[in-house]
Amino acid sequence: MQDLYLGEKRFIEFVRTCKPDSEIMNEVWIEGCVIINLPKKELHFWSLEFEQTSAVEIYLRELHRKWRGWSIELLRNRMYDAEKVLNIDYISIQELVEPGNCTIDEIIADKIGEWQTALVIIKTNAETHTTLTGNIHIGGILNFGEPILEVLMAKPQYELPNESDYRFCQCIVIDAVSKEIIIDSSEFGLWEQTYKKWDGYKFKMGDFGYIGVLKLAGFETEKVIMPPDKAWQVFNDMVKQSTPFNPLAMAKLLMREGKDIKFSPDFFDNVSPKKTIFERVKNSIKKSVSKK
């Protein structure tokens, strides 16, 4: 989303240089979407580039300074929301991807290592149980159904981690009292394929992030939220312009590995926003310094 942060004028100029297409790519391949309504000055977007932390709120606030006079919406439910904005039939014609499966034995044997897959918070009348999974994904949990709660409640208990120490890639809250499930990202087709296994449960998903899910579930977040200085550091990393992708160089490397590789013409489309004079001078200075 660094390109959006370049501002209204430069981003729209960039979009006008991109090759138009007659249809939107399938959901399984799409990594982000930007919808610009020029007459109404409305900007809607989502991106897999976003690491859903407190820094996103800073980004959205600062983005308004770059797009003055525009209404800006982060589409937290990705193409579900984009479909509504565009008033098109998109979701119903997409092929659903199976959410995955896990057995009781796999859940019992599952252990956490250097990386954790999911933070699972279960609320019952008796307690709130917080545990971590090593290889079990949210899709597997929901696809197993409500009986999985008993197995997960027997797993080790953990304290809620600090947002700055975010080492898991998914978060789910299952409230067995109010019968509600909240997950921290928009997962296409997940609830459509698993809701029958959670009779009477309400489901809420979206790119809320860890802290967003805790707030929606009614947890206090003051002790675990990222400190402001850390959030600003993450934000600065988010908007920093990265080195442009060079498709020709990548193609040459791939060709060395296998001569039978064929490339789509779109692979070589590396259009990117034009740099300002200041940015070009700054980059040339960096290059000259690095050569010395």
N, C-alpha and C positions, 0 to 999 in steps of 0.2 A: 504493500500500500504506500510505498515511498512515492510512487508516481502521482497518486491522488494528492499527496501533500505538497506537490509542486504548485498547486493552486488552480483556480478555474481556467484562466487563459491558456496556460501552458499545457494542462492536461487535455483540454478540448482540442487544441491544435494537434496534439499527439494522436488523439482518437481519429481525427479526420485523415491522418496519414495511414491508418491501419486498413488492411484489406477487408472489405465487407464480406459477409457471408449471408446466405439465404435462410439459415436455420441455426438454432441454438444447439450446441453439442449435447450429447447425452450426459445425464447426471453423473455417471460413474467416472467420466473424464474431466468434468468441469472443476476448476480449482478456485474460481472466483467469478464475480459478476458485478458490473457497474452499470446502473441505469441512470441516464441523464435526461431529464425533461427540461429542455431549454426554455419553452414558453413559460412554464410554471416555476422555473429555477428550483427544481427538485433533484437531489442527488441521493440515490439508494445504492448500497453496495454490501458485499460480503467477500471475504477472502480467507483461504486456508493459511495464508501467511501470518494471520493474527494469532499470537499466543495470548489466550484470553486471560489476561491479568488486569490488575488495577490500572496499568499503563494505558489500556484501551480507552478508559474514560478521559485520560489526559489527551489522547490522540483525537478523540471526537470533539473535545472542547477546543483544542488548538486548530482543528480542521476548519471550524467555523470562521476562524480568522483568515484562512486562505480562500474560503468560498463565501465571501461576505454577501449577505442578502439571500443566501440559499437555505432551504430547509434540507437537513441532512439526516438520513436514517441508515443505521447499521442493520442489515437484514439478518437478524440473529437466527432465523430459521431458513436461511439460504434460499434455495430454489422454491421452497414452499411459499416464502414471502414474495420472491421475485415474480412468481406466477400471478399472485394477487395484484401486484403493482402494474404488471403488463397486461392483466386481464386476458390471459391466454390459457390454453389447456396444455400443460406441460407434464405435471406429475403423473397423471393417469396413463400416459403413454410410455413411461420409463420402465425398464426391466428391473425388478427388485433383486437385490443381492442378498443371499441367505445370511442371517445374522450370526451363524456359527453355533456349535453345540459344545456342551461339556457334561461329563458324567459326575456322579457323586464321588467316585474314586479319584477323579482328576482334581476335583475341588478340595478334597481332603488332603491329597498329596501336594497341592500347590503351595509353593514357598516363595517368599520375596528374596530378591538378590540385590544387585547394585541398582536395578531399575524396577519400579513397580508399575503395573498396568492400570489398576483401578483402586481408587479410594471408595470404600463402600460404607455408608452410614445407614444403620437400620434403627428406626424408632419404634419401640413397643411400649405397652403400658408399664412394663417393669423397668426398662432401661433404654439408653441409647448406646448402641454397640457400633464402634468404629473399627474397621479392619482394612487390610490391604491385600491385593492379589498380586501374584507374580506373573502369571500368564493368562489368567481368566479375564476375558473382556466383558464389557457391559452387555454386548449382544448375546454372549453365552449365558449370562446371568438371567436376562429377560426371557431368553428362549427356553431356559430350563423351567421357569414358572415359579409360582409362589412357594412350593415346597423347598426351594433352595435357601429360604431364609433360615430355617433350622440349622442347616449345614454351615452357613456363613456365620451364624451366631456362635458356633463352636470354635471359630477361628480366633487367633490371638487378637486382643484388644490393643488399640493404639490411640495416642492423643491426636487431636486435630493438628496437622502440621502447619507451620507458618507458610504463607504464600511465597515468601522469598526462597523457601526450601522445596519448592514445588518439584517433585521427582516422579510423580505419577502422571499418566496421560489422560485419565478419565476420572470422573467423579459422579457418583450416583447416590441419591438419598431415597430410601424406601421407607415410607411412613406406614407401618402396618396398622396404626390406630385410625388415622384419617383416610387410609387407603389412597395414598398419593405417591407417585414416583416422579422424581425430578432428575434430569441428567444435564451435564454441563456443556453439551455440544449438540448440534443438529445432526442426527443420524438418519439418513434417508432410508425409508422403508422399514425401520426397526419396529415401531409400534404397530404398524399395519400387519406385521407377521407374528407378533407375540402377544397382542392384547388379550386373546382368548385364554391365555395361560395365567392371566391376572384378573380374575373375575371381580368386577366392581371397583377396580382401581382407576383413578384419574392419572393422566400422564402429561408431563410438561417437559419439553426439551427446547434447547436453543443454545447459541453460543454465549452462555452466561459467564463461563469461567468458574473456577473453584469458589471464589468469594461470592459471586452472583448466586450460585446454587445455595450456599449457606444462608444467605439473606432471604432467599425465597422460601427456604425451609424453616425460617424463624430462629436461626442461630445468631448469637452475638459474634461479631467478626473483629472487634477492636484489637484483640490480642494476637490475631493471626494474620491480619491484613499487612500487605507490603508497606514498609515505611515510605513516606513521600519522596525522600531523596533517591531511594532505590527505584521507585516507580518512574521518576523522571529520567533516571539512567536507562531504564528499559525503553522508555518512550524515545529517547534520543537514538538508541540503536535501531528502533523500528523505522524511523524516518530518514536514517542515513542512506544516501544513495550508494548502491553497490556497483561493482564493476560489471559492465554489460556482458551478456552472454555472447560468445563468438561461435556461431554454428559451424562455420567453415573449419575452425581449429578442432572442434569436437568431431566433425565428420572425418577429418584426417586421422585422428586418433583411433576412431572406430574402424576405419578402413584397414588399419594396420593389423587389427585383430581378426578381421574376416573380410575377404574380398567380395563375398556374395551379398553384402549388406546393401539394401536399397533404401533410399530416403524419400519421404514425401516432400513435395515442393514447399509445403508449409513449414518444414523443419528449418528452412533457411530464412524464414521471416523474422528478423530480429529488430524490427522497428522499435525505437524507444524515444522518449521525449527529448527534444533538443536541449542541449546544455546552454546556460546563459554564458555571456562573455566572462563573468567572474568565475564560474565553474570551470570553464575551459582553461583559463589562466592558472587556476589553483591546481588542476590536474597536471598541466604541463610542468609546473614547478615541482610537484611531487615526483614526476618521472625523471626530471633532470637531477634531482637530489639523489634518487635511488641509483642512478648510473654512476655516481661519484664514489 
